[in-house]
Amino acid sequence: MSLHDRWFEISWTLRRKWFGVWEVQDYFTNLEERALSGAEINLGFILMVVASAVLATGGLLLNSAAVIIGSMCVAPFLGPSRAVCIGGLFRRRDIFIGGLLKQLLGLLIIGAGVAYAITALLRISFPGMELTPEILLRSMPTTKDVILSIMIAVAAGAAASLSLTADPSIVETPWGQVFDAVIGVEIAISLIPPAAVVGIGLAFGSLHISINAFLLLLVNVLGLDIFGSMLMLTLRGIRVKYLNLEKKIRFVTESALTAAPGVTALGSSIHVTLLADTAAKVYVTVRTLVVDEVPASLAEDISAQIHAKAGCRSEVSVELIPTKIYSML
């Protein structure tokens, strides 16, 4: 092997290891599905934001860091943040906008609204309430505070992306879910307290406090979604072309199965594992009627069509499950 060939092999191995996610089943499709779920607004999300806003408001007014930390533990902002960055990378405008609107709804309407209502009620019930140092920290930040806040937001966003790419298989395990919860707390550090301060400032009639807290919140959102999460996923090699390749391979395989005699779509599944940008493993489980005969060359035919239509070399495994159907319909 020549020196040039050896260098090419080493550089390709390094790019494949450090700047790409390979050998994970249905990885890019699962990323898209996770982003879709993160962009959906449901009752559970709204209730969790309300709970976190109540805790954050109480902690800020009491000047209690422990209670503020508790609010971060229940703030559900990991999903929409991922929706924004993955939707942007996969060029899914619906996911990107959905995640962004979900963040704005949770932070500025629900979070700030709950903080305003609670603070206004408490000021009527208990006159003499004052702004605490925890509130002022997020409403009148020094240059040092702003820089540190940006650093925390970017680091939290990077950690959220690394949890999806550094060890992709861990995310689907119970330990991965715990890791996700920890990342969610890190993200909430930058979001729910300043959102609550926006509402508290309005309740105190201090517009400048609300404006400063809003600007800090906006900087943190940009740091999380763009400079932390999206940039890290880009550096790790997450590309829309790999998602499209997974979908193309799955579509070609489905078409081949539909055309094959003796195969029923009921209960069939197709799993695609990209090994590189031009190689993949495809695992197919198909149901077959006992009375029908499936061509012995089915796996070979699927592989040939994948190479011809998707431009990808593949190893295709087909598991046949004999099926009997009885119906009185």
Helices and strands as residue ranges (DSSP letters): H 3-18, H 27-39, H 43-62, H 65-74, H 78-89, H 93-104, I 105-111, H 112-125, H 133-139, H 143-165, G 168-172, H 174-203, H 207-222, I 223-230, H 231-235, H 240-259, E 263-276, E 279-289, H 298-310, E 313-323
